[in-house]
């Protein structure tokens, strides 16, 4: 019998941090969905009509720093602060973000001065955290009139994986995320003025299940495999692959991200 995976037994936040640390060297090559979502966050912010000239910008959950390139080009004079809880991701960000301040910290508990930023930017980080705490911390970090620009994931993430794994066992193999409509309601109830709210699937296709799962692991989203304490048998994996094959489309095996974009002001 295989030994239990120690990463699976770790507390959720520690497990996620370790997964992103391990994924840092492969992240950029595999993160095409993450880049698309981040690019669209920039587009939504530009099209929101907000007159914004930030002196200080916080990138909360910066990963390897892809979004900072756009932020720095858009507002070259702004002070940029990059924050991530995975040291490996920050190490990767340092190479592409010369001049930015890097802080290794949890975005649920920002170690920054209150009302220190004009723009709070976060792309595909809130889903790994408690979104209500993230929203409260964003409010604390922003100056009066500050802007919130967030891309996250909705509750209907990776439906194909859920279907393929459904008959395998009773474990959850996909990250459980609260319905994003609750985030929208909380945002409005807390006094934010919502300028943009969009929820739209982002899909990719892969030649086989192995390539699909590798793409997920290489961006740090190991939750699809790390909830189970022991590995599947060869026959169990074959059954999962056969169920996924029933979903095949002309372009390959589909994988759908439930992407959400939110732009709001205080």
Backbone as CSV, one residue per row, in Angstrom:
resi,resn,N_x,N_y,N_z,CA_x,CA_y,CA_z,C_x,C_y,C_z
1,UNK,0.857,-1.204,0.000,0.000,0.000,0.000,0.889,1.249,0.000
2,UNK,0.504,2.234,-0.811,1.291,3.471,-0.900,1.163,4.266,0.389
3,UNK,2.230,4.969,0.734,2.218,5.833,1.914,1.356,7.057,1.639
4,UNK,0.608,7.554,2.649,-0.167,8.778,2.459,0.730,9.938,2.064
5,UNK,0.199,10.814,1.239,0.935,11.996,0.810,0.956,13.008,1.948
6,UNK,2.120,13.408,2.479,2.151,14.347,3.602,1.580,15.706,3.246
7,UNK,1.647,16.094,1.974,1.081,17.379,1.573,-0.431,17.374,1.734
8,UNK,-1.067,16.224,1.456,-2.516,16.129,1.568,-2.976,16.266,3.014
9,UNK,-2.142,15.850,3.956,-2.536,15.878,5.360,-2.324,17.238,6.003
10,UNK,-1.590,18.123,5.361,-1.305,19.430,5.936,-2.558,20.293,5.950
11,UNK,-2.639,21.269,6.868,-3.762,22.208,6.848,-3.883,22.866,5.489
12,UNK,-5.111,23.242,5.136,-5.389,23.688,3.770,-4.481,24.820,3.317
13,UNK,-4.334,25.866,4.127,-3.529,27.012,3.701,-2.067,26.621,3.520
14,UNK,-1.550,25.805,4.431,-0.168,25.346,4.296,-0.004,24.486,3.050
15,UNK,-0.993,23.631,2.788,-0.927,22.760,1.618,-0.922,23.572,0.327
16,UNK,-1.751,24.587,0.283,-1.826,25.434,-0.905,-0.529,26.219,-1.093
17,UNK,0.017,26.737,0.004,1.282,27.474,-0.081,2.394,26.569,-0.619
18,UNK,2.462,25.361,-0.111,3.484,24.431,-0.575,3.286,24.081,-2.043
19,UNK,2.025,23.923,-2.443,1.749,23.597,-3.842,2.230,24.708,-4.771
20,UNK,2.006,25.964,-4.390,2.443,27.073,-5.237,3.954,27.252,-5.198
21,UNK,4.561,26.964,-4.067,6.021,26.974,-4.021,6.595,25.967,-5.015
22,UNK,6.046,24.776,-5.016,6.524,23.729,-5.916,6.255,24.076,-7.378
23,UNK,5.159,24.800,-7.622,4.764,25.110,-8.996,5.490,26.317,-9.586
24,UNK,6.181,27.097,-8.773,6.790,28.337,-9.259,7.652,28.149,-10.511
25,UNK,8.507,27.098,-10.598,9.347,26.958,-11.796,8.567,26.638,-13.071
26,UNK,7.376,26.023,-12.946,6.598,25.619,-14.125,5.431,26.549,-14.410
27,UNK,5.170,27.487,-13.507,3.931,28.262,-13.561,3.775,29.053,-14.857
28,UNK,4.768,29.838,-15.210,4.627,30.732,-16.361,4.382,29.975,-17.659
29,UNK,5.024,28.819,-17.830,4.852,28.056,-19.060,3.454,27.471,-19.174
30,UNK,2.787,27.231,-18.036,1.482,26.568,-18.048,0.309,27.512,-17.838
31,UNK,0.572,28.779,-17.495,-0.479,29.666,-16.993,-1.168,30.472,-18.081
32,UNK,-1.546,29.846,-19.194,-2.202,30.613,-20.251,-3.593,31.085,-19.837
33,UNK,-4.343,30.269,-19.101,-5.647,30.708,-18.599,-5.466,31.857,-17.625
34,UNK,-4.509,31.731,-16.732,-4.262,32.780,-15.747,-3.874,34.093,-16.413
35,UNK,-3.100,34.017,-17.493,-2.737,35.240,-18.222,-3.955,35.854,-18.895
36,UNK,-4.802,35.022,-19.482,-6.013,35.549,-20.125,-6.913,36.247,-19.110
37,UNK,-7.117,35.609,-17.962,-7.973,36.203,-16.933,-7.381,37.520,-16.440
38,UNK,-6.071,37.556,-16.252,-5.400,38.771,-15.798,-5.503,39.879,-16.848
39,UNK,-5.285,39.534,-18.112,-5.401,40.524,-19.187,-6.811,41.109,-19.239
40,UNK,-7.794,40.254,-19.055,-9.180,40.730,-19.098,-9.515,41.590,-17.891
41,UNK,-8.846,41.343,-16.759,-9.024,42.229,-15.611,-8.531,43.626,-15.959
42,UNK,-7.387,43.711,-16.631,-6.900,45.016,-17.075,-7.842,45.689,-18.039
43,UNK,-8.413,44.912,-18.948,-9.380,45.472,-19.903,-10.612,45.999,-19.180
44,UNK,-11.122,45.220,-18.232,-12.305,45.667,-17.482,-12.009,46.938,-16.701
45,UNK,-10.821,47.027,-16.125,-10.473,48.227,-15.375,-10.391,49.434,-16.301
46,UNK,-9.783,49.241,-17.466,-9.680,50.331,-18.439,-11.048,50.786,-18.915
47,UNK,-11.932,49.817,-19.163,-13.255,50.128,-19.719,-14.265,50.553,-18.659
48,UNK,-13.874,50.522,-17.380,-14.815,50.886,-16.316,-15.129,52.372,-16.302
49,UNK,-14.283,53.163,-16.947,-14.502,54.604,-16.973,-14.015,55.321,-15.731
50,UNK,-13.325,54.626,-14.849,-12.816,55.251,-13.627,-11.587,56.093,-13.959
51,UNK,-11.601,57.327,-13.523,-10.448,58.220,-13.709,-9.445,57.907,-12.615
52,UNK,-8.396,57.171,-12.967,-7.490,56.629,-11.966,-6.050,56.993,-12.290
53,UNK,-5.382,57.605,-11.334,-3.953,57.898,-11.445,-3.313,57.518,-10.115
54,UNK,-3.161,56.222,-9.852,-2.741,55.768,-8.523,-1.300,56.116,-8.196
55,UNK,-1.099,56.556,-6.971,0.260,56.770,-6.483,0.841,55.486,-5.911
56,UNK,-0.042,54.602,-5.403,0.406,53.350,-4.799,-0.556,52.233,-5.184
57,UNK,0.005,51.096,-5.638,-0.786,49.948,-6.088,-0.341,48.720,-5.318
58,UNK,-1.313,47.945,-4.828,-1.034,46.668,-4.183,-1.510,45.541,-5.088
59,UNK,-0.606,44.635,-5.437,-0.952,43.413,-6.158,-1.005,42.296,-5.133
60,UNK,-2.217,41.914,-4.731,-2.422,40.952,-3.659,-2.535,39.540,-4.240
61,UNK,-1.541,38.710,-3.959,-1.482,37.387,-4.571,-0.874,37.485,-5.951
62,UNK,0.303,38.070,-6.029,0.899,38.456,-7.309,1.414,37.278,-8.119
63,UNK,1.608,36.102,-7.495,2.190,34.983,-8.223,3.577,35.331,-8.738
64,UNK,3.837,35.016,-9.991,5.151,35.305,-10.578,5.250,36.722,-11.131
65,UNK,4.218,37.552,-10.910,4.295,38.966,-11.269,3.827,39.322,-12.660
66,UNK,3.052,38.445,-13.302,2.613,38.731,-14.675,1.820,40.036,-14.751
67,UNK,0.886,40.242,-13.829,0.040,41.430,-13.888,0.784,42.729,-13.681
68,UNK,1.930,42.662,-13.025,2.673,43.887,-12.721,3.209,44.549,-13.981
69,UNK,3.498,43.768,-14.999,3.978,44.341,-16.246,2.962,45.336,-16.803
70,UNK,1.676,44.938,-16.808,0.620,45.827,-17.290,0.464,47.034,-16.373
71,UNK,0.476,46.793,-15.066,0.315,47.888,-14.112,1.447,48.898,-14.241
72,UNK,2.672,48.416,-14.391,3.830,49.313,-14.493,3.813,50.108,-15.788
73,UNK,3.350,49.495,-16.868,3.255,50.209,-18.141,2.155,51.259,-18.092
74,UNK,1.069,50.924,-17.438,-0.070,51.834,-17.362,0.223,53.023,-16.449
75,UNK,0.855,52.758,-15.298,1.139,53.806,-14.315,2.606,53.708,-13.902
76,UNK,3.518,54.148,-14.744,4.947,53.964,-14.488,5.462,54.685,-13.247
77,UNK,4.773,55.718,-12.799,5.232,56.466,-11.633,4.703,55.912,-10.316
78,UNK,3.806,54.946,-10.386,3.171,54.441,-9.163,4.130,53.562,-8.357
79,UNK,3.992,53.611,-7.064,4.684,52.681,-6.178,3.960,51.336,-6.262
80,UNK,4.713,50.276,-6.551,4.127,48.947,-6.708,4.561,48.062,-5.542
81,UNK,3.588,47.465,-4.883,3.849,46.525,-3.797,3.254,45.178,-4.196
82,UNK,4.090,44.149,-4.270,3.664,42.809,-4.647,3.639,41.933,-3.410
83,UNK,2.549,41.206,-3.253,2.398,40.368,-2.078,1.940,38.974,-2.482
84,UNK,2.588,37.961,-1.909,2.180,36.577,-2.114,2.633,35.765,-0.911
85,UNK,1.889,34.713,-0.600,2.272,33.916,0.573,3.217,32.780,0.231
86,UNK,3.521,32.582,-1.058,4.433,31.521,-1.486,5.796,32.123,-1.822
87,UNK,6.835,31.840,-1.038,8.152,32.411,-1.312,8.663,32.098,-2.712
88,UNK,8.357,30.915,-3.226,8.805,30.560,-4.574,8.224,31.462,-5.637
89,UNK,6.961,31.840,-5.463,6.329,32.745,-6.419,6.970,34.134,-6.356
90,UNK,7.231,34.627,-5.165,7.868,35.939,-5.028,9.273,35.937,-5.617
91,UNK,9.986,34.836,-5.441,11.331,34.745,-6.017,11.259,34.841,-7.538
92,UNK,10.246,34.210,-8.136,10.065,34.297,-9.583,9.656,35.705,-10.002
93,UNK,8.839,36.365,-9.164,8.379,37.720,-9.487,9.511,38.735,-9.440
94,UNK,10.479,38.501,-8.589,11.556,39.481,-8.397,12.302,39.758,-9.706
95,UNK,12.454,38.733,-10.539,13.217,38.892,-11.779,12.516,39.789,-12.782
96,UNK,11.195,39.782,-12.798,10.473,40.568,-13.809,9.933,41.877,-13.255
97,UNK,10.113,42.134,-11.974,9.486,43.295,-11.345,10.518,44.163,-10.635
98,UNK,11.575,44.532,-11.331,12.603,45.383,-10.742,11.988,46.698,-10.276
99,UNK,12.299,47.079,-9.073,11.791,48.337,-8.538,10.555,48.187,-7.689
100,UNK,9.867,47.057,-7.780,8.681,46.837,-6.961,9.084,46.338,-5.575
101,UNK,8.243,46.613,-4.595,8.445,46.102,-3.243,7.779,44.734,-3.143
102,UNK,8.470,43.752,-2.603,7.943,42.399,-2.468,7.752,42.060,-1.003
103,UNK,6.586,41.524,-0.675,6.257,41.152,0.697,5.682,39.739,0.688
104,UNK,6.253,38.858,1.497,5.730,37.504,1.640,4.736,37.517,2.793
105,UNK,3.449,37.426,2.466,2.418,37.529,3.497,1.109,36.974,2.970
106,UNK,0.194,36.739,3.897,-1.136,36.219,3.604,-2.062,37.393,3.299
107,UNK,-2.765,37.335,2.169,-3.641,38.456,1.801,-4.900,38.510,2.655
108,UNK,-5.135,37.503,3.509,-6.230,37.583,4.470,-5.836,38.430,5.682
109,UNK,-4.568,38.768,5.800,-4.080,39.581,6.924,-2.940,40.453,6.405
110,UNK,-3.269,41.510,5.710,-2.277,42.339,5.034,-1.405,43.095,6.044
111,UNK,-0.091,42.955,5.953,0.812,43.692,6.844,1.161,45.055,6.262
112,UNK,0.147,45.836,5.952,0.371,47.148,5.344,-0.409,48.196,6.132
113,UNK,0.005,49.437,5.980,-0.684,50.524,6.659,-2.099,50.675,6.118
114,UNK,-3.010,51.035,7.001,-4.380,51.278,6.568,-4.418,52.474,5.617
115,UNK,-5.295,52.363,4.626,-5.516,53.443,3.666,-4.217,53.870,2.987
116,UNK,-3.431,52.872,2.582,-2.144,53.181,1.976,-2.109,53.087,0.466
117,UNK,-3.202,52.613,-0.163,-3.161,52.343,-1.594,-4.360,52.956,-2.315
118,UNK,-4.095,53.320,-3.565,-5.156,53.856,-4.423,-5.820,52.756,-5.248
119,UNK,-5.077,51.672,-5.504,-5.591,50.557,-6.301,-5.202,49.245,-5.634
120,UNK,-6.203,48.415,-5.367,-5.992,47.046,-4.893,-6.283,46.132,-6.072
121,UNK,-5.267,45.415,-6.517,-5.362,44.544,-7.700,-5.099,43.110,-7.262
122,UNK,-5.929,42.185,-7.705,-5.708,40.781,-7.362,-6.308,39.911,-8.453
123,UNK,-5.481,39.075,-9.067,-5.952,38.197,-10.139,-5.742,36.733,-9.775
124,UNK,-6.844,36.028,-9.628,-6.869,34.591,-9.341,-6.083,34.226,-8.083
125,UNK,-6.389,34.953,-7.010,-5.832,34.628,-5.688,-6.926,34.460,-4.642
126,UNK,-8.021,35.193,-4.765,-9.048,35.156,-3.724,-9.664,33.772,-3.564
127,UNK,-9.717,32.985,-4.627,-10.377,31.678,-4.525,-9.638,30.722,-3.606
128,UNK,-8.358,31.000,-3.320,-7.581,30.169,-2.404,-7.722,30.651,-0.964
129,UNK,-8.514,31.668,-0.747,-8.648,32.309,0.549,-10.128,32.489,0.890
130,UNK,-10.368,33.095,2.041,-11.725,33.465,2.422,-12.036,34.803,1.740
131,UNK,-12.953,34.829,0.751,-13.182,36.073,0.015,-13.710,37.201,0.882
132,UNK,-14.422,36.886,1.974,-14.946,37.949,2.826,-13.803,38.624,3.579
133,UNK,-12.825,37.827,4.026,-11.654,38.420,4.680,-10.837,39.233,3.690
134,UNK,-10.714,38.721,2.475,-9.973,39.466,1.446,-10.645,40.807,1.174
135,UNK,-11.971,40.806,1.104,-12.703,42.047,0.846,-12.502,43.035,1.996
136,UNK,-12.569,42.538,3.220,-12.371,43.412,4.377,-10.960,43.986,4.398
137,UNK,-9.959,43.170,4.055,-8.588,43.644,4.029,-8.363,44.643,2.890
138,UNK,-9.023,44.422,1.758,-8.923,45.381,0.656,-9.489,46.731,1.069
139,UNK,-10.613,46.708,1.764,-11.217,47.954,2.251,-10.265,48.663,3.197
140,UNK,-9.609,47.909,4.082,-8.678,48.505,5.047,-7.461,49.106,4.351
141,UNK,-7.002,48.454,3.267,-5.783,48.902,2.598,-5.988,50.105,1.700
142,UNK,-7.217,50.303,1.205,-7.459,51.353,0.218,-7.718,52.711,0.868
143,UNK,-7.235,53.743,0.197,-7.558,55.113,0.568,-9.028,55.399,0.227
144,UNK,-9.623,56.422,0.817,-10.968,56.822,0.402,-11.002,57.091,-1.101
145,UNK,-11.974,56.541,-1.773,-12.049,56.679,-3.219,-11.208,55.673,-3.969
146,UNK,-10.568,54.750,-3.249,-9.716,53.753,-3.893,-10.492,52.769,-4.742
147,UNK,-9.762,52.048,-5.574,-10.374,51.151,-6.554,-9.971,49.708,-6.253
148,UNK,-10.958,48.836,-6.327,-10.778,47.399,-6.168,-10.899,46.740,-7.542
149,UNK,-9.897,45.971,-7.948,-9.924,45.254,-9.229,-9.544,43.803,-8.950
150,UNK,-10.511,42.901,-9.037,-10.306,41.509,-8.642,-10.808,40.564,-9.720
151,UNK,-10.006,39.563,-10.022,-10.449,38.413,-10.808,-10.349,37.195,-9.912
152,UNK,-11.414,36.404,-9.862,-11.411,35.214,-9.024,-12.192,34.123,-9.747
153,UNK,-12.491,33.053,-9.045,-13.221,31.943,-9.637,-14.560,31.763,-8.936
154,UNK,-15.539,31.286,-9.706,-16.850,31.006,-9.164,-16.970,29.578,-8.664
155,UNK,-18.178,29.201,-8.295,-18.426,27.899,-7.684,-18.462,26.757,-8.697
156,UNK,-18.658,27.083,-9.975,-18.790,26.035,-10.986,-17.478,25.828,-11.723
157,UNK,-16.431,25.635,-10.939,-15.090,25.490,-11.490,-14.791,24.029,-11.791
158,UNK,-14.161,23.739,-12.931,-13.767,22.380,-13.315,-14.934,21.390,-13.249
159,UNK,-16.085,21.693,-13.846,-17.209,20.748,-13.777,-16.890,19.408,-14.426
160,UNK,-16.034,19.417,-15.435,-15.677,18.169,-16.100,-14.911,17.238,-15.161
161,UNK,-14.005,17.810,-14.365,-13.276,16.999,-13.395,-14.213,16.441,-12.336
162,UNK,-15.151,17.256,-11.875,-16.112,16.770,-10.883,-16.886,15.580,-11.431
163,UNK,-17.301,15.689,-12.685,-18.066,14.600,-13.283,-17.220,13.337,-13.438
164,UNK,-15.980,13.505,-13.861,-15.126,12.340,-14.091,-14.773,11.630,-12.789
165,UNK,-14.600,12.397,-11.689,-14.217,11.808,-10.412,-15.423,11.395,-9.567
166,UNK,-16.643,11.739,-9.994,-17.816,11.586,-9.140,-18.033,10.156,-8.660
167,UNK,-17.770,9.177,-9.488,-18.028,7.791,-9.123,-16.791,7.106,-8.527
168,UNK,-15.682,7.831,-8.410,-14.438,7.199,-7.965,-14.396,7.007,-6.453
169,UNK,-14.837,8.016,-5.692,-14.823,7.939,-4.234,-15.668,9.078,-3.689
170,UNK,-15.630,9.259,-2.382,-16.433,10.307,-1.751,-15.635,11.567,-1.453
171,UNK,-14.403,11.652,-1.948,-13.574,12.829,-1.710,-13.927,13.934,-2.694
172,UNK,-13.666,15.160,-2.262,-13.800,16.302,-3.164,-12.475,16.502,-3.880
173,UNK,-12.481,16.444,-5.205,-11.243,16.579,-5.970,-11.126,17.945,-6.652
174,UNK,-12.056,18.829,-6.363,-12.050,20.170,-6.936,-12.235,21.169,-5.809
175,UNK,-11.518,22.273,-5.867,-11.599,23.302,-4.841,-13.035,23.783,-4.658
176,UNK,-13.505,23.766,-3.415,-14.839,24.270,-3.097,-14.769,25.786,-2.919
177,UNK,-15.564,26.508,-3.698,-15.554,27.968,-3.687,-16.980,28.458,-3.468
178,UNK,-17.185,29.450,-2.591,-18.538,29.969,-2.384,-19.100,30.594,-3.654
179,UNK,-20.408,30.611,-3.754,-21.058,31.223,-4.911,-20.629,32.689,-5.017
180,UNK,-20.172,33.130,-6.190,-19.670,34.507,-6.303,-20.747,35.556,-6.092
181,UNK,-22.012,35.187,-6.284,-23.081,36.156,-6.034,-23.083,36.627,-4.582
182,UNK,-22.641,35.769,-3.669,-22.526,36.187,-2.266,-21.472,37.274,-2.117
183,UNK,-20.384,37.158,-2.867,-19.350,38.196,-2.830,-19.916,39.509,-3.348
184,UNK,-20.674,39.450,-4.419,-21.287,40.659,-4.973,-22.233,41.292,-3.961
185,UNK,-23.050,40.476,-3.306,-23.986,40.993,-2.310,-23.241,41.636,-1.143
186,UNK,-22.200,40.958,-0.658,-21.424,41.500,0.458,-20.721,42.787,0.073
187,UNK,-20.238,42.839,-1.147,-19.549,44.031,-1.623,-20.501,45.228,-1.606
188,UNK,-21.688,45.051,-2.141,-22.667,46.142,-2.167,-23.142,46.488,-0.766
189,UNK,-23.363,45.470,0.064,-23.836,45.719,1.425,-22.798,46.478,2.242
190,UNK,-21.537,46.324,1.887,-20.453,46.978,2.634,-20.160,48.381,2.113
191,UNK,-20.950,48.842,1.169,-20.811,50.212,0.706,-19.960,50.421,-0.524
192,UNK,-19.527,49.342,-1.168,-18.774,49.487,-2.409,-19.715,49.852,-3.549
193,UNK,-19.195,50.658,-4.470,-19.925,50.967,-5.693,-19.398,50.057,-6.792
194,UNK,-20.196,49.089,-7.193,-19.753,48.103,-8.171,-19.812,48.710,-9.571
195,UNK,-18.678,48.782,-10.231,-18.603,49.341,-11.575,-18.647,48.243,-12.645
196,UNK,-18.061,47.105,-12.342,-18.037,45.990,-13.293,-18.246,44.693,-12.528
197,UNK,-19.120,43.859,-13.040,-19.310,42.514,-12.510,-19.572,41.599,-13.698
198,UNK,-18.673,40.669,-13.918,-18.847,39.732,-15.030,-18.432,38.341,-14.598
199,UNK,-19.231,37.384,-14.995,-18.930,35.968,-14.741,-19.022,35.236,-16.073
200,UNK,-17.927,34.609,-16.467,-17.880,33.987,-17.787,-16.917,32.801,-17.773
201,UNK,-17.297,31.681,-18.374,-16.384,30.536,-18.415,-15.198,30.787,-19.332
202,UNK,-14.047,30.261,-18.928,-12.838,30.272,-19.754,-12.438,28.811,-19.932
203,UNK,-12.380,28.345,-21.166,-12.172,26.918,-21.423,-10.855,26.669,-22.145
204,UNK,-10.305,25.505,-21.863,-9.150,24.999,-22.584,-9.408,23.534,-22.933
205,UNK,-8.647,23.036,-23.926,-8.773,21.645,-24.360,-7.407,20.970,-24.350
206,UNK,-7.404,19.685,-24.043,-6.165,18.927,-23.901,-6.283,17.591,-24.636
207,UNK,-5.157,17.048,-25.083,-5.218,15.803,-25.853,-5.631,14.597,-25.029
208,UNK,-5.300,14.595,-23.725,-5.642,13.457,-22.875,-5.698,13.910,-21.424
209,UNK,-6.130,12.999,-20.547,-6.298,13.346,-19.136,-4.967,13.654,-18.473
210,UNK,-3.928,12.951,-18.840,-2.624,13.196,-18.235,-2.177,14.642,-18.495
211,UNK,-2.306,15.100,-19.735,-1.911,16.467,-20.070,-2.788,17.482,-19.346
212,UNK,-4.070,17.175,-19.225,-4.999,18.084,-18.546,-4.615,18.246,-17.074
213,UNK,-4.404,17.127,-16.376,-4.046,17.204,-14.965,-2.678,17.838,-14.759
214,UNK,-1.758,17.594,-15.682,-0.445,18.219,-15.582,-0.567,19.738,-15.677
215,UNK,-1.447,20.224,-16.544,-1.624,21.668,-16.688,-2.149,22.290,-15.404
216,UNK,-3.009,21.555,-14.696,-3.553,22.049,-13.435,-2.470,22.058,-12.353
217,UNK,-1.697,20.980,-12.263,-0.645,20.890,-11.259,0.430,21.939,-11.474
218,UNK,0.757,22.223,-12.724,1.871,23.124,-13.009,1.562,24.577,-12.704
219,UNK,0.299,24.905,-12.469,-0.029,26.255,-12.005,-0.373,26.258,-10.515
220,UNK,-0.092,25.149,-9.823,-0.258,25.113,-8.378,-1.611,24.661,-7.890
221,UNK,-2.551,24.392,-8.793,-3.913,24.029,-8.381,-4.002,22.536,-8.096
222,UNK,-3.229,22.072,-7.116,-3.103,20.643,-6.835,-4.290,20.082,-6.084
223,UNK,-5.271,20.914,-5.738,-6.414,20.428,-4.976,-7.144,19.293,-5.686
224,UNK,-7.062,19.241,-7.014,-7.771,18.176,-7.726,-7.191,16.810,-7.406
225,UNK,-5.980,16.749,-6.852,-5.387,15.459,-6.547,-5.026,15.293,-5.080
226,UNK,-4.954,16.381,-4.332,-4.377,16.287,-3.000,-5.395,16.063,-1.892
227,UNK,-6.678,16.009,-2.193,-7.652,15.762,-1.143,-7.664,14.294,-0.712
228,UNK,-7.276,13.387,-1.594,-7.309,11.960,-1.308,-6.016,11.538,-0.605
229,UNK,-6.115,10.806,0.538,-4.906,10.478,1.296,-4.031,9.416,0.646
230,UNK,-4.584,8.570,-0.209,-3.795,7.540,-0.885,-4.075,7.590,-2.383
231,UNK,-3.124,7.177,-3.208,-3.311,7.267,-4.660,-4.388,6.312,-5.164
232,UNK,-4.955,6.660,-6.318,-5.866,5.750,-7.004,-5.086,4.570,-7.563
233,UNK,-5.758,3.451,-7.685,-5.170,2.305,-8.365,-5.171,2.559,-9.874
234,UNK,-4.426,1.725,-10.599,-4.379,1.857,-12.049,-5.773,1.680,-12.666
235,UNK,-6.541,0.722,-12.153,-7.882,0.493,-12.706,-8.813,1.669,-12.414
236,UNK,-8.663,2.281,-11.224,-9.495,3.435,-10.891,-9.187,4.607,-11.816
237,UNK,-7.877,4.832,-12.081,-7.496,5.908,-13.000,-8.050,5.643,-14.400
238,UNK,-8.037,4.382,-14.823,-8.554,4.062,-16.144,-10.049,4.362,-16.228
239,UNK,-10.781,4.056,-15.142,-12.210,4.342,-15.118,-12.474,5.849,-15.177
240,UNK,-11.648,6.628,-14.455,-11.781,8.088,-14.483,-11.501,8.609,-15.891
241,UNK,-10.430,8.103,-16.509,-10.090,8.536,-17.870,-11.202,8.175,-18.848
242,UNK,-11.804,7.006,-18.678,-12.897,6.593,-19.578,-14.096,7.518,-19.427
243,UNK,-14.413,7.914,-18.185,-15.546,8.831,-17.988,-15.249,10.193,-18.592
244,UNK,-14.001,10.636,-18.457,-13.654,11.941,-19.041,-13.717,11.876,-20.566
245,UNK,-13.366,10.733,-21.143,-13.393,10.587,-22.604,-14.787,10.819,-23.167
246,UNK,-15.820,10.543,-22.393,-17.189,10.766,-22.865,-17.471,12.256,-23.080
247,UNK,-16.634,13.105,-22.481,-16.816,14.552,-22.609,-15.984,15.140,-23.748
248,UNK,-15.221,14.320,-24.431,-14.316,14.813,-25.469,-15.064,15.602,-26.529
249,UNK,-14.458,16.704,-26.956,-14.969,17.555,-28.022,-13.971,17.535,-29.171
250,UNK,-14.329,18.069,-30.323,-13.381,18.033,-31.452,-12.004,18.611,-31.124
251,UNK,-11.962,19.618,-30.237,-10.681,20.244,-29.881,-9.914,19.459,-28.819
252,UNK,-10.543,18.480,-28.165,-9.878,17.697,-27.133,-10.729,17.586,-25.884
253,UNK,-10.105,17.175,-24.775,-10.813,17.080,-23.503,-10.964,18.480,-22.904
254,UNK,-12.202,18.902,-22.585,-12.409,20.270,-22.094,-12.137,20.411,-20.599
255,UNK,-11.698,21.603,-20.211,-11.566,21.985,-18.804,-12.024,23.435,-18.696
256,UNK,-12.993,23.678,-17.823,-13.639,24.986,-17.752,-13.365,25.670,-16.420
257,UNK,-12.845,26.877,-16.502,-12.689,27.753,-15.346,-13.897,28.680,-15.284
258,UNK,-14.468,28.824,-14.109,-15.611,29.725,-13.888,-15.065,31.068,-13.431
259,UNK,-14.720,31.923,-14.376,-14.015,33.166,-14.060,-14.975,34.297,-13.706
260,UNK,-14.550,35.115,-12.763,-15.354,36.246,-12.264,-14.454,37.474,-12.204
261,UNK,-14.985,38.612,-12.680,-14.253,39.879,-12.626,-15.091,40.914,-11.872
262,UNK,-14.445,41.637,-10.965,-15.123,42.636,-10.144,-14.289,43.910,-10.096
263,UNK,-14.903,45.022,-10.462,-14.299,46.357,-10.312,-15.243,47.168,-9.432
264,UNK,-14.715,47.748,-8.353,-15.562,48.510,-7.444,-14.758,49.650,-6.845
265,UNK,-15.465,50.647,-6.339,-14.830,51.805,-5.699,-15.455,52.037,-4.338
266,UNK,-14.687,52.712,-3.474,-15.178,53.054,-2.138,-15.807,54.436,-2.145
